[in-house]
Amino acid sequence: MAKHLKNVITSEIPVTYEINPMFKNISNEEEIREGVLAFRNFLYHLCDVLIVEGDSYDNHKKNAHEFDDRVTISVYFPFLHNLKCLLLNIGFHGVLTENAGSLTAYNNIFDTKIPVSKSIDCLRFLTACGILIDGIDLNDKKPDLLKAERIRISYPDNPAMLTGLKVMAIAEMEFGRNANNSKVNKSNTISYCRFSDILLRCDYRVLENNKIDDVISTIKDTMNPLSANVQDFILQLHQRYLDKRLKCNVEIKDLWIKITYSYKSKEIWGINVSLNNGYQINIKAKNTDKYADTIEKFPSLIQEMIESGYGCGIKRGISDHCNGGCQGFRFSLDDSIIDLRNAIETWLDTELSFV
């Protein structure tokens, strides 16, 4: 999970962008932007520590179904969930000192739904990531968190990170709790549904003022770990089907990024990025019986996939358990996709002609 999280953290944050006035009581725009970059870099460091030490904190008692794209963090990765809650509360409830060199917090940063022992584990982990916590003796076997009247939190490696944490925590509270928060551009071709993970992904876009949509930067960030050729292919596909009046919808939940392209309310194709299934293109072609002559010219791999069909394996009677068939025809987004790009474009164009 830590490696997946590191991949979906916002990688490209511009040097300048206009900040929504609601955040300007925290600091000036320049310091907010500097803080967001510092917080993003802290998250990268946190992931590196998790990769090395995470197994000693999360015991993975439950495993998600292999075809599930959405892996609920609170269920399957409770330590990461608890860590997020603590960071969120520190940022939201903590008060920046006058020089923004530390945050002053109280025992309201501890979620009462999380056992004290788990909160202590999170505090100790944060110290391993370079955060200093004064006001609680973590050397005690069982520190009494409720007696911690005043807690000073600092990050000597880069104090600006605390401003970034403060801003992103407020953004998560303000924008991340509305599951139906979406914006549609004037051409009605793009809607951007912001669900969650603003804090863990450091999604600076929610801080921008008067921003209608920024799907293209989200796609670029999402594709960043892939090769340049694959990134170029995806960006070309994105623009190609916006030009053909498909509607692009972005949904983000539990570190699952789902980008779908629909025509007349019918999903045609999409991009899935998830812990279980990695980076994929999914094609939901339902009219393949109408263009057999075109399919004959496709590479054998695609012909065989189409011949097998897609859909729920249980309902189709070809499997006694979930086989992921409802996700459509699936292609991994690695360099092998480049050999299929022309066929995929022809396939999607042809499918569209029958919708």
N, C-alpha and C positions, 0 to 999 in steps of 0.2 A: 504493500500500500504506500509506503514512504516514497518509493521510486515513482509510482504513479502520481502521487501528489506533486512531487518535484517537477514532473512533466507538464502538469496542468496549471502550475502557478504562472501568473501573467509574466511572460518573458520580456515583452517589448513595452516599456513604459516611456512615453515621450518626455523630453526635458521640460517642455512647456505645454500647459493646457490650462484653461480657465477653470477655477474652482467655484463650485456652487457656494453662494454667500452663506448658506446655513453652516458651513464649516469654518468660516473666517473668524469666529470668536475663539477658535482654538489657537490659531497662529496666522501669520501672513502666508500668502500663496506660495512664495518661494520656499519657506520652511516646511510647509505641508508637502510640497512635491519632493523635497529632499527627504523628508521623513518617510514618505511612502516607498521611495526607492530603498531606503535603509531597512524598512520593515520587510520588503520583498527579499532582500538579501539575507535577512535574519531567518526568514522561512526556509530559504535554500539550506542554510546552516542547520536549522532544526531538522530538516529532512535527512541531511547527512548523518546527524547523530542518531536519528530514528533507524536509519538503515543499519547502523552498527549495533545499537543497543535496544531497538524496539521489541525484539522477541522476548526480552526479559520483563517487559511491561504488559504486552498484549499476549494472552495465551491462546487466542483463536479457538475458543470453545465451540463456536458456531461457524459453519462455512456456508457461504451463499451458493445457490444453485449455479452450476457452471455456465449456464447461458444467461444468467441475470446480468443486465447491464448496470442497473442501479443496485449498488451494494450499500445498504443503510449503515452508516458509520457507527451510529449509537448501538447497533445490534452486533455487528461483526468486528468492529474495531473500537471497543469501549474506551481504551486508553487515549486514542487520538480524539475521540469525542470529548472526554473529560478535559483533555489538554486544550481543546478549542474553547470549551466553556470557560475555563479559567482565564485564558488569554482575553476572551471576549469581555469578561467581567472586569479584569484588570484595566483594560482599555476604556471601557464604558464608565465604570465607577471611579477609576483613579483620577486624581487631579494633578495636572502638570505643575511642577514648581515654576517659579518666576523665570528662571533661566532654561526651563524645559530639560534640565539635567536628570530629573527623576520624576517618578509618579508617587504620590501619596495615596494610599488606599486603606481600607478598613476591612473588617471580617465579612462585609457584604459581598466580597469578591468570591466567596466560597458558596457554590450551589448546594443548597440543603438536600437536593435529590441525589447528590453524589456522596458516597461514604467518605468520612474524614480521612481514612487511610489512603483512599484513591487520590484525594486532593493533595495529600502530602507527597505521594509518588510523583504527581505532576509538578509540584514545587521543586522537588529534588531534581527532576529531569530538566526543568528550566534553568536551574543553576549549572547543570552540565552543558547547557547551551550558551552560557556566558552571562545570564541574568543574575544580578545580586539582589537578595531579599533580606532586608533588615527589619527586625521586629518579630521574627519567628526563628527560634533556634532549631534548625533542621537536623542538628546533631543529636537532639533528644530522640529517644526511641519512639515516643508518642507525643508529639507537640500538641498542645491544646489550642486549636485554631480559634476557638471562640473567645479566648482571652487575649488574642492579638488585637489590641485597640488601635494601633497605628502601624502601618507597614510601609516601608520605603522600598521602592523598586527602581533599580537603575540598570543600565547596560553600558558599561565603560567602553566596550569596543566601538560603539557608535551611538551616543545618546540621542541622536536625531530619530533613531528607531522608535523611541517612545511616543514621539509625536505621530509617527505613521501608525503605530498600534492604536493610539487614541482615535485617530480619524477613521481608520478602517473598522474599528469596533462600533463606532457610532453609525457608520454606513451600513454595517450588517444589521444592526438593530432597526435602523430606519427603513431600509429597502429589502433586506433579506427575509423578512418574516411574512411578506405579502406574496402568497403563492400564485396570485393572478395578475401580478404586476407585469404588464407588457406594453410596448409602444409599437405603433405601426407607422411606417413612413408614408409620404403623400401618394406614392405610386401603388401602395398596398401590396408591395412585393416582399417586404421584410417586416417581421415582428420579432421582438427580442424579449423573451420571457426570462426575467431574472428570478431565480428561485432561492438559491442559497450559496454557500461557499465563498461569499464576498471576502471574508476575512482570510480563510485558508488559501484562497487563490490570489489574494491581494488584487482584486479587480478594481483598479483605479477608476474605471469608466464611470462608476456610480458617483464619483466626486465631481465629474465635469458638469459645467453649467450649460443649460439649453442644448443638451445632446439628445437628438431624436433616436438615432440608432448608430451602432458602431460594430455591425456584424463582421465587416471585412477584417477589422483588427482582431476580433475574437477568433476568426478562422485562422488568421496568420499566427496568432499565439498558440492555438490548438495544434497546428501543423508543425510548429517550430522544431520538435524533436526529429522530424522525418527528413529524408534527403531533399536536396534542392529540387530535383526533378519531380518528386512526388508532390512537394508543396506547389510547384508551378502548375502541375496537372490539376490539383484540387481548385486552385484559384481560377484557372481557366474554366473548369466545369461550373464553378459558382457563377461566374459572370455570364457564361453561355446560357444558363437556364434562367437567370434573372432576365436576360434579354428576351427570352422566350415566354416571359410573363409568369414564370413559376413563382410561388411565394416561398420565401425562406423563413424558417422558424428556428430559433435557438432556445434550447431549454438546458438548464444546468441544475443538477440536484445530486447531492452526495458524491461529488467529484465525477459524476457522469455527465458528459457533454454530448448532447444530441442535436444535430442540425438536420432538419428535414426540408425537402423541396416538394411542394405540392402544386397540383394543377386542378382547378375546379373541385377543391376540397379533397382530392385524392392524392395520397402520398405516392410520389414516383420514385424518388431515391433519397438517400440521406447519408450522413456521416455519423458514426458512433465512436466515441472514445470512452472506454471504461476499463476498470481494473481487470475484470474477467476476460474481456474479449479484445482488449487492445484497440488498435486503430483499424477501422473497417469502413468500407463503402457497402451500403445495403441497397439493393435494387428491388422494388416491388412491382415487377412487370406482370400484369394480369391478362395481357392480350397476345401472348406469344403464339397462340394458335392461329392468329390472323396474318402472320408474316413469316411463314416457314421458309420461304425462298430466301429471305434476308438472313435468317438464322443459319442456313446452310453455309454461308460465307464466313461465319464467325470461327474463331479458334476452337479446337476440339474441347478445351476445358469449359468454355461457355456453353457449347452445344450440350455437353453432358449434364451440366447444371440445369439447363432449361428442361432437358428431357426428364430429369428427376423431379422437377417441379418444386414448389415451396408451399409453406403453410403448416399449420399445426400437425405434427406427426401423429398425434393421438387421434385427432379428428379424421385424418386421411387414412388411418388404419395401417400405417407403416412403422409405427413405434408404440411401445407401451409406456413411454415416459416422454417428458419434454425433450425435444431435439433442437430447439431454437428455430424451428421452421417459420414461425410467425414473423421473424425478423427480415425475411426476404432472402434473395440471393446475396450471399456475403463474400466480399473480397477483402483480403488483408491489404492494408495500405503500406506495402513495402515496395521495393524497387521492381518486383515482378509485375506490378500493376501497370508499369509503363508500356510493356509489350501488349497490353490489352486496351490501352487508352482509346485507340481509334474505334475498336469494336464496341467499347462501352458507349462512346458518344453516338455511334450509329444506332446501337440498341435503344438508348434513351430517346433519341430523335424519332425512331420508328414507333416506339411504344406511345410517345406523345401524340403521334398522328392518329391513333385509334382511341384516344381518351375523349 
